Amino acid sequence: MAFFPDVSRGQEFTPNALLSNNVRHLINALNGFAGKPISATGGMIRIQVYNNSGSTISAGTAVNFSDSGSLCDNAVPAEPLTDPAKPWGVLVNQLESKGIGSCIICGPATVKVSGTGDYAAPTKSSPSTFTRGATGSPVIFASDGKAVILLGAIAQDVYEGPFALSYDAEAKKLKVAAGYLNRNGEWKDVAATELSPSSGTICVCTTLGDDGKWTDAEVKISTPGQYAFPIGSCKVDGESVTFCAFRVPVAIFIVSDVCSTTN
């Protein structure tokens, strides 16, 4: 969508096909979800943005708001998402370079998705196709590679305590926060670590040897047992990684054996 300057009183009217089509695109975009009124309790919130990049940005792409541009009337400069941690929104229409259009920052938005999961989030490497998983915006409905997601919703009960889990979609690593270990009354710290995701149970593992010494604690995907204390689970389905932290702050190991009666 291009930028058009204001007209002056008495200026000769000249029809403009590009302007007419842009107006039609804006009006057509008011159908469906966008037609709902904005209120204090809900609705859709849009802002005007312009494409501050040098190439066309497709509709449904996640965009950051660029610090390198300046306001154009009320339009904010936008570029394809490079940092999911900074504020971002979803474009409503395709925008050519310097074109002006709408961006959804709160409310339902239709995007392309891959994978499975109840949530979806964009990544730096894929701002136009959201990855479904355990984090991001709630997926209201999904079918045929597209989904309606709810931006700005606070629907996740995020656990940030010992052995908390998170997934780095860019690095494709499952992150495990630091936690605590108790081995027959001995307290130890367990350092934070990163795992290559795979389906299974995430455990703190340590073994008591015949010499009475414990091996160093290691967090890995394993089968729960005497020397493998479960702290979470992970499921991998194609590109999607979903996980669940069991919210266990301390991995407890109590190991006993029959003592010898001979000297």
Buried (B, 14 or more C-beta within 10 A) or exposed (E): BBEEEEEEEEEEEEEEEEEEEBEEBBEEBEEEBBEEEEEEEEBBBBBBBBBBBEEEBEBBBBBBBBEEBEEBEEBBBBBBBBEBEEEBBBBBBBBEEBBBBBBBBBBBBBBBBBBBBBBBBBBBEBBBBBBBBBBBBBBBEBEEEEBBBBBBBEEEEEBEEBBBBBBEBEEEBBBBBEBBBBBEEEEBEBEBBBBEBEEBBBBBBBBBEEEEEBEEBBBBBBEBEEBBBBBBBBBBEEBBBBBEBBEBEBBEBEEEEEEEEEE
